[in-house]
Amino acid sequence: MCKAKRLVTQTASRKAVDNRAKLYSWHAPEVKCISKGKSRNPYEFGVKVGLAVTLKGNLIVGARSFPGNPYDGHTMHEQIEQSAILMQGLGVKP
């Protein structure tokens, strides 16, 4: 509740109020910080997600989250494996 009140009462100016730093971001504790910028850049929080879509891109055939900050090339095998499992009843391979 303290953070919510602080967020509502802070001003739009760049200066801190009551000698407390401004609250720029507030996230769930289980979310990891994957990138930090300078004070002029926003913080980025989240989890990498892989989506498998059809050739024309109008249907999602698989979605998977990858906690941490894995390299993109290391996530492709797992995403293709998941899509193959989900589409095995169709007789189509990704």
N, C-alpha and C positions, 0 to 999 in steps of 0.2 A: 504494500500500500504506500510505503514511503516513496518508492521510485515513481509510482503513478502520480502522486501529488507533486513531486519534484518536476516531472515532465510537463504537467499542466501549468505549473506556476512559472516556469522559466520563460524568459523574454526572448524575443527574436534577435536581439543584439548578440554579438560575438562574446561579450564579456560575461564572466561568471557572476552570479548573484549570491550574496552572503558568503563569499569566499569558498564556494563549492563549485567544482567544475561542472560545465553543462553536460547533460545526459544526451549523447548523440545516438546511441543505439541501445536496445534492450532486447534480449533474446532468451530463449529457453536454455537452461543449463546444459542440456544434452547436445546442443548445437555447437559444432567446432568452428573456430575462426580459421578460414582457409586463406585469407589475404588481408593484410593491413596496409593502409596507405598513410600518407602524411595527414596532418590535421585538416587540410583542405579537401582531402579525398575521403569518401565514405568507407566505412568498414564493410567487409563482405563476410557473411556468415552462411553456412549451409552445408549441404551434403551433395556430392556429385551424383547425378542421376543419368542413367542410360536409357534411351528410348529406342525401340525397334519399330519402324514404321514400314508400311507398304511402299512399293516403288513410286507411286504417285503421291505418297505422303498424306493420304486422307484417312488412314486407319492405323491406330497404334496396336501392334501385335505383341508387345512386351515392354515392361517397364521394371527397372531395378535400381535400387539405391546402393551407393558404394561409400561407406563411411570412411573418414580420414580424407586424405588427398591423394588418391592413387593416380598414377600416370594413365592417360587415356588409352594407350596401347595395351595396358594390362587389364582393362575392363572389357575389351571387345569379346574375348573368348567366353567369358561368363555370360555376357548378354546374348550372344548367339546360342549358347547352350540352353539358356532359359527360353528363348524364342522357339527353339526346336521342340522343347518339351511341350510348350503351350500349343504348338501347331501340329503335333503329331497325329491328331485325329483327322486333320484335313488332308493328309498325305502330301504335304508341301514341305520342302526344306528351305530354311533361310539361306 
